[in-house]
């Protein structure tokens, strides 16, 4: 595998993870525990879609086959998606969704912190923007994990 192919695969995996998690969170729109939470989860989903789009645009450029971000998003069979399996899990209930989000947010926070230092300026730029959003996502999911844990006692 060449460096260019490895970079393409990496970018696709990161974008796919954001796309699928964004879709799962968007499923809560209109059915969350209350209106403010519907809006919060929808906004987080939109942030994830935005990061995915930036990564997919760069992936299409790196691939160099004339495909676009939309091609990579909509014209691949589902078996070609390389997201982490955690984000595919169904929304069993609000607590499970929040716990999944918390795990992803913690990982993303540290991951984007390091990617923001990348020598690849495009990756560093996407990561720096995503890190700002992820810091908010992490505060949100962390506060819910604490609240839900207190309710369970």
Secondary structure, 3 states (H helix, E strand, C coil): CCHHHHHHHHHHHHHHHHHHHHHHHHCCCCCCCCHHHHHHHHHHHHHHHHHHHHHHHHHHHHHCCCCCHHHHHHCCCHHHCCCCHHHHCCCCCHHHHHHHHHHHHHHHHHHHHHHCCCCCHHHHHHHHHHHHHHHHHHHHHHHHHHHHHHHHC
